[in-house]
């Protein structure tokens, strides 16, 4: 599975890394956020069979997991 970051200022996805488990997804979101000075207020998920979106409270930026 591939984890991406979607920034509201760009229409392109930024690849974060390959992940194998849900725990890795949460760990990578927290790590990426810390490295890029992004506040994570909470993590809420929604999506389809192919893409899960991770809302972390910014209202415009999201992480996406492509299966």
N, C-alpha and C positions, 0 to 999 in steps of 0.2 A: 504494500500500500504506500501511496505517496502523499506526504503532507505538504500543503502549499499555504502561503500567506497572500491574502487579497487585500491590497491597500486601496482605499477609496480614490486616491489620486492617479491610479493606474488601472488600465483595463486588463493588464497581464497578471498572471499568477506568478509569484516568486516561489520557486522550489525551496523547501526547507530541508527535508531528508526522507529517506525510506524508513518506514516503521513497521513493526510486526504485531504490535498489541495496543490495546486501548491505553494501558499505562504509559507506554512509550509516547503516544500522542500527547497525553497530558504533560508528561515530563518535557517534551520538546516545545510545546506551547509556552510553558513557564520559562524554559531556557532561552528561547528566541525572544520572548517579551523582555526578559531581564537584560539581554545583550543589546536590545534596541530601545531601551527606556520606554517601554509600553506598559501601562498599568493594566493588570488583569483584575477586574472587579468580581467576576464570576465566570463560569463556563457553562453555557447552555448549548445543547446540540439539537439539530434538526436536519432533515435531508431525505435522500432517496436511497435506493439500493446501491447506486453507484457512487454517490457523493454525500458525505456527511459534512455539514457546516458547523463550525464551532464559533459561537458568539461569545465574546469575552468582555462585553460591556462598552465598547468604543462607539457603538451606533453606526459605524461606517467601515470598519476594517474587520476582517474575518479570517479564520483559518479554515481550510478545506481539506478533507481526507478523501482521496480518490482511490477507490478499490479496484 
